[in-house]
């Protein structure tokens, strides 16, 4: 079944201490480009997140947004700058000597000076948060895949419908092929009779048949029709595949378009030309849809 490259998925994990929210937005792109935006304390998990997403999403521009909310207050620790405290103490002793004052320096006094004691937020180990984050991430990926699959099913129906129209036009062209030769033969005979009647002569049937045979050879597009029908069969088989088939479908469409153009140039027929215009119109719509297939 086809999958669209466009989609959105959201996942969440929440307990008494944390809430992870993961949102993934995907749009069509030639390659697999994953962009992750998340809190800095989770940066060590980026490669793991990227692999988890890439394992499920083969193509597209994929934006991953991760937010983390913490409950119950953040843990903090108190850090002592020992070197700075010693520097303050020595400076006070030196100042006391210069001013000839008693060096009654209290611990509380030094501790009150700037930056001697620093309160810092305790950053949790990202590895401990990974089990919680992975639940939200998997949920977001699953929801995105569901949306991609639903949209892919709609695209598949549209592609099958449009390819059916193209195949019908090709069948009409195939039926038309013998008539092109017959009509050319009739037109040629009429023109020759009209021209030669003025001279009192009759057309040479053998020469006429030779000319018609040359025309038939120049305008023979049987091989193109055979390849075209083969491409149709491959196209139908491909859209039934569960693999990533966007690039393959794009290649097949280029081949169908090429064979169609060749038929138009060889046929030299007004009816076939009109049918080819209709086919190319449908092929353009198919091409636009294929650009959004994974």
Secondary structure, DSSP 8 states (H G I E B T S, - for coil): ---BS-EEEEEEEE-SSEEEEEEEEEE--SSEEEEEE--GGGGGGHHHHHHHHHHH--SEEEEEEEEEEE-S---EEEEE-HHHHHHHHHHHHHHHHHHT------HHHHHTSTTTEEEEE----HHHHHHHHHHHHHHHHHHHHHHHHHHHHHHHHHHHHHHHHHHHHHHHHHHHHHHHHHHHHHHHHHHHHHHHHTTT----HHHHHHHHHHHHHHT--HHHHHHHHHHHHHHHHHHT-SS--HHHHHHHHHHHHHHHHHHHHHH--HHHHHHHHHHHHHHHHHHHHHTTB-
